[in-house]
Amino acid sequence: MPERLKHIEKMLMEMSTGNFFYRVERSVKNDNVEALVVVLNMMAEEIQEAMVHQGYVQAHGTIKHIVQMSFILDDKGHIQATNQRTCSILSTLYSEIIEKPFAVFLDESSKVKWQNTWKTLKQKGIYENSVELAFKTKSNLVVPSVCYITTFKVEHSEPKKTLITVVHHSNDRDRLEKELKRSVTKSKKKKGSKNSLPKKPKIRLSFEDIKKLRKGRDIIINNLEKDFPSLKDFALQIGTNEFKLKYGFKELYGTSVYRFLKNERLRKSKMLVQYSDLHIKTIAHMIGFKSVPHFSRSFKKRYGFTPSALRKKSI
C-alpha cells in the first residue's frame, strides 16, 4: 500500500508542475487506491489532450505532434545519444542512459514488442515505422508514447544507426505518420516553383467565434453517447452559422466536426478499456456506438487492435 500511494504522490507532483504525460501503472488489486489510480490516469490524459487542442487557435502552422524524447541507437540497440528532455522525463542522469540497451527503459510488455520490432529492423536495409511503447521512469511511473523509428547511416562503411523519436500525437495516428515520413523523405519544393500557388488569405476568427466553437467542443465531449444533429442545427445551437462552424473547427482543432466527434469517442473508449473494468458492450454504448461489431472495427482501424485485445494487454 505505501508503495502504490508513493507512485500516486509522485504523479500528482509531476502534474502540479505541468507534466501530464505520466501514468501510474495498474495493479491487479480492486480497492480504493486502484480506483484512485484509474481516475488519476484518465484525468491526466484528458488534461494533456485539452492542452494540445489549445495550440490550434489561430496557429500559422497547425500542431501535428510534440516531440518528447529522442534516442540514437547503435547496431546493437544501445543508446548512443539522447536529448536533455529525456533525462527529465525518465528522471535519469545522462550518464546512466548512454551505452545502455534501449529496452532497459521500457515496461515489461513493451520490451517484448521492442524485441520483435528490433528483429524486423535488423533484417531490413531501410526501416521506417511507428510503434506504441511505454517507458518506465525511476519512480515507476509509466509514459505511454508513440515512437517513430527510422534507420540511417553517417557513412557507407559504418553500421546503420537507429533514430527513435518519441512523440505525443495531437491528431489521428495516420496523419501523424504521414507528416513524420514526409519530413524525413520528402524534399522541400524550391521557392518560385511553377507548381506553387499563392495561398488564400486566412479568415480570422474573432474572440466571440472562438468562444462559441469551444462551447461546441464542450457540448460534443459531454454528449458522446447521443446522436449528433446536422451541422446546420448544431451551428444554430451554439450561435453561429454552418460555414463558420466547419471552417472555425478546422482552424481551432485541426480537423472536421465529425472527425473530431469520432476521434473523441474512440479516445474516450480507449481510456475506459485501459483504465476501467466496464464491459466492452457497455463502453460501446456509452460513447455512442449502436453495435459492438461496428465499435470493434472502428477501434481496430484507429489503434491497430480490438478493444478486447487492448483490455487483455492492459491487465
C-alpha positions as CSV (number, residue, x, y, z in Angstrom):
1,M,0.0,0.0,0.0
2,P,2.6,2.7,0.9
3,E,4.5,2.0,-2.4
4,R,1.3,2.5,-4.5
5,L,0.5,5.7,-2.7
6,K,4.1,6.9,-3.3
7,H,3.6,6.5,-7.0
8,I,0.3,8.5,-6.8
9,E,2.1,11.2,-4.9
10,K,4.9,11.3,-7.4
11,M,2.4,11.7,-10.3
12,L,0.5,14.4,-8.6
13,M,3.7,16.3,-8.0
14,E,4.5,16.0,-11.7
15,M,1.0,17.2,-12.7
16,S,1.4,20.2,-10.4
17,T,4.5,21.2,-12.5
18,G,2.6,20.8,-15.8
19,N,3.8,17.4,-16.8
20,F,0.7,15.4,-17.8
21,F,2.3,12.6,-19.8
22,Y,2.9,10.3,-16.8
23,R,0.6,7.4,-15.8
24,V,0.5,5.2,-12.8
25,E,0.8,1.5,-13.7
26,R,-2.4,-0.5,-13.0
27,S,-2.3,-3.4,-10.4
28,V,-4.5,-6.5,-10.1
29,K,-6.0,-5.2,-6.8
30,N,-9.6,-4.0,-6.7
31,D,-9.6,-1.4,-3.9
32,N,-9.9,2.4,-3.3
33,V,-6.3,3.0,-4.2
34,E,-6.7,1.3,-7.6
35,A,-9.9,3.4,-8.2
36,L,-7.9,6.5,-7.5
37,V,-5.2,5.3,-10.0
38,V,-7.9,4.9,-12.7
39,V,-9.3,8.4,-12.1
40,L,-5.8,10.0,-12.0
41,N,-4.7,8.3,-15.2
42,M,-7.9,9.4,-17.0
43,M,-7.7,12.9,-15.7
44,A,-4.0,13.3,-16.9
45,E,-4.9,12.1,-20.4
46,E,-7.9,14.5,-20.6
47,I,-5.8,17.4,-19.5
48,Q,-3.0,16.5,-21.8
49,E,-5.4,16.3,-24.8
50,A,-7.1,19.6,-23.8
51,M,-3.8,21.4,-23.6
52,V,-2.8,20.3,-27.1
53,H,-6.1,21.4,-28.5
54,Q,-5.5,25.0,-27.3
55,G,-2.4,25.1,-29.5
56,Y,-4.6,25.1,-32.7
57,V,-6.1,28.5,-32.1
58,Q,-5.1,30.8,-35.0
59,A,-1.9,28.9,-35.4
60,H,0.1,29.7,-38.6
61,G,1.3,26.1,-38.7
62,T,-1.1,23.6,-37.2
63,I,0.5,21.4,-34.5
64,K,0.6,17.8,-35.5
65,H,2.9,16.4,-32.9
66,I,5.0,17.3,-29.9
67,V,8.5,15.7,-29.5
68,Q,9.1,14.5,-26.0
69,M,12.2,12.3,-26.3
70,S,14.8,11.3,-28.9
71,F,17.3,8.4,-29.0
72,I,20.1,7.4,-31.4
73,L,20.9,3.7,-31.1
74,D,23.9,1.8,-32.5
75,D,23.7,-1.5,-34.4
76,K,23.4,-3.4,-31.1
77,G,20.4,-1.4,-29.8
78,H,22.4,0.6,-27.3
79,I,21.7,4.3,-26.8
80,Q,24.5,6.5,-28.2
81,A,22.8,9.9,-27.7
82,T,19.6,11.4,-26.4
83,N,18.1,14.8,-25.7
84,Q,18.0,16.6,-22.4
85,R,14.3,16.3,-22.1
86,T,14.6,12.5,-22.0
87,C,16.7,12.8,-18.8
88,S,13.9,15.0,-17.2
89,I,11.1,12.7,-18.2
90,L,12.8,9.5,-17.1
91,S,14.3,11.1,-14.0
92,T,17.6,9.7,-15.0
93,L,21.1,11.2,-15.4
94,Y,22.5,11.4,-19.0
95,S,25.4,9.2,-18.0
96,E,23.0,6.5,-16.8
97,I,21.3,6.4,-20.2
98,I,24.2,6.4,-22.6
99,E,25.5,2.9,-23.6
100,K,22.5,1.2,-22.0
101,P,20.2,-1.0,-24.1
102,F,17.1,0.9,-25.2
103,A,14.9,-1.9,-23.8
104,V,16.1,-1.2,-20.2
105,F,13.8,1.9,-20.1
106,L,10.6,0.1,-21.3
107,D,8.0,-1.6,-19.2
108,E,7.7,-5.4,-19.5
109,S,5.0,-5.6,-22.2
110,S,6.8,-3.0,-24.3
111,K,10.1,-4.9,-24.0
112,V,8.6,-7.9,-25.9
113,K,7.1,-5.5,-28.5
114,W,10.5,-3.8,-28.9
115,Q,12.4,-7.2,-29.3
116,N,10.1,-8.1,-32.2
117,T,10.5,-4.6,-33.8
118,W,14.3,-4.8,-33.4
119,K,14.4,-8.2,-35.2
120,T,12.4,-6.8,-38.1
121,L,14.6,-3.7,-38.2
122,K,17.8,-5.7,-38.3
123,Q,16.5,-7.8,-41.3
124,K,15.8,-4.8,-43.4
125,G,18.2,-2.4,-45.1
126,I,16.0,0.7,-44.6
127,Y,13.3,0.7,-41.9
128,E,10.7,3.3,-41.1
129,N,7.7,2.6,-38.9
130,S,5.9,3.7,-35.7
131,V,5.1,1.6,-32.7
132,E,3.4,2.4,-29.3
133,L,5.7,1.8,-26.4
134,A,5.5,2.5,-22.7
135,F,8.6,3.9,-20.8
136,K,9.2,3.3,-17.1
137,T,10.7,6.1,-15.0
138,K,12.9,5.7,-12.0
139,S,9.9,6.3,-9.7
140,N,8.0,3.6,-11.6
141,L,5.6,5.9,-13.4
142,V,4.6,4.9,-16.9
143,V,5.0,7.1,-20.0
144,P,2.8,5.7,-22.9
145,S,4.3,7.0,-26.2
146,V,4.1,6.7,-29.9
147,C,7.6,6.1,-31.2
148,Y,8.6,6.9,-34.8
149,I,11.6,4.7,-35.8
150,T,13.9,5.2,-38.8
151,T,17.3,3.8,-39.7
152,F,20.2,5.8,-41.3
153,K,24.0,5.7,-42.0
154,V,26.5,8.5,-41.4
155,E,29.0,6.9,-43.9
156,H,28.5,3.9,-46.2
157,S,31.2,1.9,-44.4
158,E,29.7,2.4,-40.9
159,P,26.9,0.2,-39.5
160,K,23.4,1.7,-39.7
161,K,22.1,3.6,-36.7
162,T,18.5,3.9,-35.5
163,L,16.7,7.1,-34.6
164,I,13.8,6.9,-32.3
165,T,11.6,10.0,-31.9
166,V,9.0,9.8,-29.1
167,V,6.1,12.0,-29.8
168,H,2.8,12.9,-28.2
169,H,0.3,12.9,-31.1
170,S,-2.2,15.7,-31.2
171,N,-4.2,14.3,-34.1
172,D,-5.1,10.9,-35.5
173,R,-2.2,8.4,-35.9
174,D,-2.3,8.0,-39.7
175,R,-1.9,11.7,-40.1
176,L,0.9,11.8,-37.7
177,E,2.8,9.1,-39.5
178,K,2.4,10.8,-42.9
179,E,3.7,14.1,-41.5
180,L,6.7,12.4,-39.9
181,K,7.6,10.4,-43.0
182,R,7.2,13.5,-45.2
183,S,9.6,15.4,-43.0
184,V,12.3,12.6,-43.5
185,T,11.7,11.5,-47.1
186,K,10.3,14.5,-49.0
187,S,12.5,17.4,-50.0
188,K,11.0,20.8,-50.0
189,K,10.0,22.5,-53.2
190,K,12.2,25.3,-54.4
191,K,10.8,28.8,-53.9
192,G,9.4,30.2,-57.1
193,S,8.4,26.8,-58.5
194,K,5.8,26.9,-61.2
195,N,3.7,24.4,-59.2
196,S,3.5,26.7,-56.2
197,L,0.2,28.6,-56.0
198,P,-0.5,31.7,-54.0
199,K,-2.1,30.9,-50.7
200,K,-5.6,32.2,-50.0
201,P,-5.7,34.7,-47.1
202,K,-7.0,33.1,-43.9
203,I,-10.2,34.2,-42.3
204,R,-9.5,35.4,-38.8
205,L,-11.8,34.1,-36.0
206,S,-13.0,36.7,-33.5
207,F,-12.8,36.1,-29.8
208,E,-16.6,35.5,-29.8
209,D,-16.3,33.0,-32.6
210,I,-13.6,31.1,-30.6
211,K,-15.8,31.1,-27.5
212,K,-18.7,29.7,-29.5
213,L,-16.6,27.0,-31.1
214,R,-15.1,26.0,-27.7
215,K,-18.6,25.8,-26.3
216,G,-19.5,23.5,-29.2
217,R,-16.4,21.3,-28.5
218,D,-17.5,21.0,-24.8
219,I,-21.0,20.0,-25.9
220,I,-19.6,17.3,-28.1
221,I,-17.3,15.9,-25.5
222,N,-20.0,15.9,-22.8
223,N,-22.6,14.2,-25.1
224,L,-20.6,11.5,-26.9
225,E,-23.3,8.9,-26.3
226,K,-26.0,10.9,-28.0
227,D,-26.9,11.1,-31.7
228,F,-25.2,14.2,-33.3
229,P,-27.5,16.7,-35.0
230,S,-26.9,18.1,-38.5
231,L,-24.1,20.7,-38.8
232,K,-26.7,23.4,-39.6
233,D,-28.7,22.6,-36.4
234,F,-25.6,22.4,-34.3
235,A,-24.3,25.7,-35.6
236,L,-27.6,27.4,-34.7
237,Q,-27.4,25.7,-31.2
238,I,-24.1,27.4,-30.4
239,G,-25.0,30.7,-32.1
240,T,-23.0,30.7,-35.3
241,N,-23.6,29.5,-39.0
242,E,-22.6,26.3,-40.7
243,F,-19.7,27.9,-42.6
244,K,-18.1,29.3,-39.5
245,L,-18.6,26.1,-37.7
246,K,-16.8,24.0,-40.3
247,Y,-14.1,26.5,-41.1
248,G,-13.6,27.5,-37.4
249,F,-13.4,23.9,-36.1
250,K,-10.8,23.1,-38.7
251,E,-8.7,26.1,-37.6
252,L,-9.3,25.7,-33.9
253,Y,-8.9,21.9,-33.6
254,G,-7.2,20.9,-36.8
255,T,-10.0,18.6,-38.0
256,S,-13.6,18.5,-39.1
257,V,-16.5,18.4,-36.6
258,Y,-17.5,14.8,-37.5
259,R,-13.9,13.5,-37.4
260,F,-13.4,15.3,-34.0
261,L,-16.5,13.6,-32.7
262,K,-15.3,10.2,-33.9
263,N,-11.8,10.7,-32.6
264,E,-13.1,11.8,-29.2
265,R,-15.4,8.8,-29.0
266,L,-12.6,6.4,-29.7
267,R,-10.2,8.2,-27.4
268,K,-12.7,8.1,-24.6
269,S,-13.3,4.4,-25.3
270,K,-9.6,3.6,-25.2
271,M,-9.3,5.2,-21.8
272,L,-12.3,3.2,-20.5
273,V,-10.9,0.0,-21.9
274,Q,-7.5,0.5,-20.4
275,Y,-8.3,2.1,-17.1
276,S,-11.8,0.7,-16.1
277,D,-13.4,-2.7,-15.7
278,L,-16.6,-1.9,-17.6
279,H,-17.8,-4.4,-20.1
280,I,-16.9,-3.7,-23.8
281,K,-20.5,-3.6,-24.8
282,T,-21.2,-1.0,-22.1
283,I,-18.3,1.1,-23.2
284,A,-19.5,1.0,-26.9
285,H,-23.0,2.3,-25.9
286,M,-21.5,4.9,-23.5
287,I,-19.6,6.5,-26.3
288,G,-22.3,6.5,-28.9
289,F,-21.8,3.3,-31.0
290,K,-25.0,1.4,-31.7
291,S,-23.3,-2.0,-32.2
292,V,-20.3,-3.7,-30.7
293,P,-19.0,-5.1,-34.0
294,H,-19.0,-1.6,-35.5
295,F,-17.2,-0.3,-32.4
296,S,-14.6,-3.0,-32.6
297,R,-13.9,-2.4,-36.3
298,S,-13.5,1.4,-35.8
299,F,-11.4,0.8,-32.7
300,K,-9.1,-1.6,-34.5
301,K,-8.8,0.7,-37.5
302,R,-7.7,3.5,-35.3
303,Y,-5.4,1.7,-32.8
304,G,-4.4,-1.5,-34.6
305,F,-6.0,-3.9,-32.2
306,T,-9.5,-4.7,-30.9
307,P,-10.9,-3.4,-27.5
308,S,-10.8,-6.9,-26.0
309,A,-7.1,-7.3,-27.1
310,L,-6.2,-4.0,-25.5
311,R,-8.1,-4.9,-22.3
312,K,-6.0,-8.2,-22.1
313,K,-2.8,-6.2,-22.7
314,S,-3.6,-3.6,-20.1
315,I,-4.4,-6.3,-17.5
